[in-house]
Amino acid sequence: MPHGPRLDAPGALHHVMVRGIERRRIFRADRDRRLCLDRLATLVTASGAGLYAWCLMPNHVHVLLRTGTMPLSLFMRRWVGPYASAFNRRHGRAGHLFQNRFKRIVVEEEAYLLALVRYIHLNPVRARLCTADELDRYRWTGHAVLLGSIPPSRAPAGATGASRLDLW
């Protein structure tokens, strides 16, 4: 049965998740992660969105995003579609990279927002990709950018919800 349209409004805050098909890896190398983040940064800037938290895991991605002028469905299509095509070309594969459509939860309460930022940024620790002591230097989550350990120039544009320079 086809999915109906998703309700969206400019300025809505969303926790967005995309997962690899059959829970397979969607990143095989740092080059893949960088491409994914660069594409995200370009779209955040172009759409006037705000990026408050993100985390790249081996088989899924979390972002906390405030939509700008571009509807979330279009934003996601322009982000994950080109990434999947480039990944497939680079790694000599064909077919879907991502499982189903993206999942999103609208964030409406401040308490949930604060818990969500912690949840997203602590994903690599829970998955044992790094320790809590290493999280301030871990490149594939926004935590280090928020702390100032990684300069905004190495983060996606629009990250942390400020201007392009402040965000990434």
Secondary structure, 3 states (H helix, E strand, C coil): CCCCCCCCCCCCEEEEEEEEHHHCCCCCCHHHHHHHHHHHHHHHHHHCCEEEEEEECCCEEEEEEECCCCCHHHHHHHHHHHHHHHHHHHCCCCCCCECCCCEEEECCCHHHHHHHHHHHHHHHHHCCCCCHHHHHHCCCECHHHHHCCCCHHHCCCCECCCCHHHHC
